Amino acid sequence: MMFSFVVKRLGFIKNIPLTALIFDSGIKLWLSVFEPKKLIWLDSLEEKVVSWEGVSISLHKFGGTQFNFNKKEIGHVHSNGILDVLFDQETKKHLMGKGEAEEHHVFKRSGWISFYIKSDTDVELALALLKKSYLRIAQKVI
């Protein structure tokens, strides 16, 4: 709820250096106290994705962990459990039609989708979305 408010009403602060990273760190601190399981799920997701060949992680410019393959973004997960992945419009419509993803929480008219990690079973669904993106990007590189 607070994340949505900040993104929608205070989005301009993302242009202030380090603000997004500080905000994201605050989310992690909040989760460590009130939702420690979510941190375990996010750590598990990160551990599995980084084990894929050629995948590295970095800080996402708007906070969270970004997954990269050959310096191209596969997707990123914010510390509150929102996974964002870029697909083409056709794939986005297909995923949304099957209920496997939602409109991106900010960029609704783009190919970006959002997926909300709310349980341990959602980690597997998030992995499947990231794997789909990984394979798509890997095929373009090869």
C-alpha positions in Angstrom: 0.0 0.0 0.0 2.7 2.5 1.0 4.8 1.3 -2.1 1.9 2.2 -4.4 1.4 5.6 -2.8 5.1 6.4 -3.2 5.2 5.2 -6.8 2.1 7.0 -7.8 2.3 10.2 -5.8 6.0 10.7 -5.1 7.5 9.1 -8.2 9.6 12.2 -8.8 11.8 11.3 -5.9 13.3 8.4 -7.9 15.3 11.1 -9.7 17.1 12.0 -6.4 20.2 9.9 -6.2 20.0 6.9 -3.8 16.4 7.7 -2.8 15.0 4.5 -4.4 17.7 2.4 -2.8 17.1 3.9 0.6 13.4 3.4 0.3 13.9 -0.2 -0.8 16.2 -0.8 2.2 13.4 0.5 4.4 11.1 -2.0 2.9 13.6 -4.8 3.7 13.9 -3.6 7.3 10.1 -3.6 7.6 9.9 -7.1 6.2 12.6 -8.4 8.5 10.4 -7.5 11.4 6.8 -8.0 10.1 7.1 -10.5 7.2 10.4 -12.4 7.5 9.1 -15.2 5.3 8.8 -12.9 2.3 12.6 -12.2 2.7 13.2 -15.9 2.6 11.1 -16.3 -0.5 12.9 -13.4 -2.3 16.3 -14.9 -1.2 15.3 -18.2 -2.6 14.2 -16.6 -5.9 17.5 -14.8 -6.2 19.5 -17.9 -5.4 17.8 -20.0 -8.1 17.9 -17.4 -10.8 21.5 -16.5 -10.3 22.4 -20.2 -10.7 21.3 -20.1 -14.4 24.1 -19.9 -16.9 25.2 -16.3 -17.6 22.9 -14.7 -15.1 24.2 -11.9 -12.8 22.4 -9.6 -10.4 22.7 -5.9 -9.8 20.7 -3.2 -7.9 17.7 -2.0 -9.9 17.7 1.7 -10.5 14.3 2.0 -8.7 15.2 -0.3 -5.9 15.3 -4.1 -5.6 17.3 -6.8 -7.3 17.8 -6.9 -11.1 18.5 -10.1 -12.9 20.7 -9.8 -16.0 21.8 -12.1 -18.8 24.8 -10.7 -20.8 24.0 -7.2 -19.4 20.4 -7.4 -20.6 17.7 -7.2 -18.0 15.7 -10.4 -17.5 13.5 -8.8 -14.9 13.7 -7.3 -11.4 12.0 -7.9 -8.0 11.3 -5.1 -5.6 11.8 -5.8 -1.9 8.1 -5.8 -1.3 7.7 -8.9 -3.6 6.7 -7.3 -6.9 8.4 -9.0 -9.8 8.5 -7.0 -13.0 9.3 -8.6 -16.3 9.4 -7.2 -19.8 7.7 -9.2 -22.6 6.3 -8.3 -26.0 2.7 -7.3 -26.1 1.4 -10.6 -27.3 3.1 -12.6 -24.5 1.9 -10.0 -22.0 -1.7 -10.4 -23.2 -1.4 -14.2 -23.1 0.0 -14.2 -19.5 -2.6 -11.8 -18.3 -5.4 -13.8 -20.0 -4.3 -16.9 -18.2 -4.1 -15.0 -14.9 -0.3 -15.6 -14.6 0.5 -11.9 -14.5 -1.0 -8.4 -14.1 -0.5 -5.1 -15.8 2.7 -3.4 -14.7 2.0 -1.4 -11.5 3.2 1.8 -13.3 3.8 1.3 -17.0 0.4 -0.1 -18.1 0.7 0.4 -21.9 4.1 -1.2 -22.1 5.1 -4.9 -22.4 6.0 -4.9 -18.7 4.1 -7.2 -16.4 3.9 -7.3 -12.6 3.6 -10.5 -10.5 3.0 -10.3 -6.8 4.9 -12.8 -4.6 2.6 -13.4 -1.7 3.3 -17.0 -0.8 6.0 -19.7 -1.1 4.2 -21.2 -4.1 4.4 -17.9 -5.9 8.2 -18.2 -6.0 7.8 -21.1 -8.5 5.5 -19.0 -10.7 7.9 -16.1 -10.5 10.7 -18.4 -11.5 8.7 -19.6 -14.5 8.2 -15.9 -15.7 11.8 -15.1 -15.3 12.8 -18.3 -17.1 10.6 -17.4 -20.0 12.3 -14.0 -20.2 15.7 -15.6 -19.8 15.1 -18.0 -22.7 13.8 -15.2 -24.9 16.8 -13.0 -24.3 19.3 -15.9 -24.5 17.9 -16.9 -28.0 18.4 -13.3 -29.2 22.0 -13.3 -28.0 23.0 -16.7 -29.5 
